Amino acid sequence: MTFCVTVEAEALGADIKLGDEKVGPRVNKYAFNNVEELKNIEEINFTKGRIHSVLEAELIY
C-alpha cells in the first residue's frame, strides 16, 4: 500500500514542503485560514499532480 501524509492537502490547494533527511513532508501554507473558507475548496482532480501519481503507484503495486 502506498502512503503519503500530505498528498490530499496538496490536492486541496495547500503548499507542501517535501522535506529532507532531517524533517519529513509537511504543510508549508494551508489552502484556507478559517472554517468559513472551507466552502470555497474545489473538488480534487485525481487525474493530475502528485495525488494521481500516488494512486497510480497503488494500482501498479
N, C-alpha and C positions, 0 to 999 in steps of 0.2 A: 504494500500500500504506500502510495506517495503521500507525503505530508508537508505542508507549508503553513507557517503561523501567520503570514502576512498577505497571502495572495488574495483573500477575499477583501481585506481592507483596501488593497491597491486597486482591485477591480471596481470598488465603490468610489474611488477617487482620492484615496489617501496617498501621500508621498511616502515612499518606503526607502529606508536606508538598509541595504542588504547586509551590512556588517562585514566583519573581517575575522582574523584569527583570535581576536580578544573578545569581541562583542557580537552577538548574533543579530539577525534581522529584527528591525523594529520600525514603528511608525515615526516618521520624521515630522509630518504635518498631517493632521486629520482632515477628512473630507468635510466635516461640519464642526461647528463650535458650540452648538447647543441643540436641545431636543427639537426645537421649532424647525431647524434646518433639515431634519430628517425627512420631512415631506418632500424635499427637493431632490433627493437621491434618485438617480435613474437606475433602471434595471441593469444587471450585469450582462455584458456582452461576452458570452463564453466562446466566441469564435476568434478572439484575438488576444494578444498580450500574454502575460505570464500565467494567468488562470487557464488559458487554452493549453499552454504547454504542460502544466501540471496535470490537467485532465487527460491530455493525450498520453502522457507518460504512464498514467494509471491504466489506460487501455492496453498499452504495449506490455506492461508488466504482467 
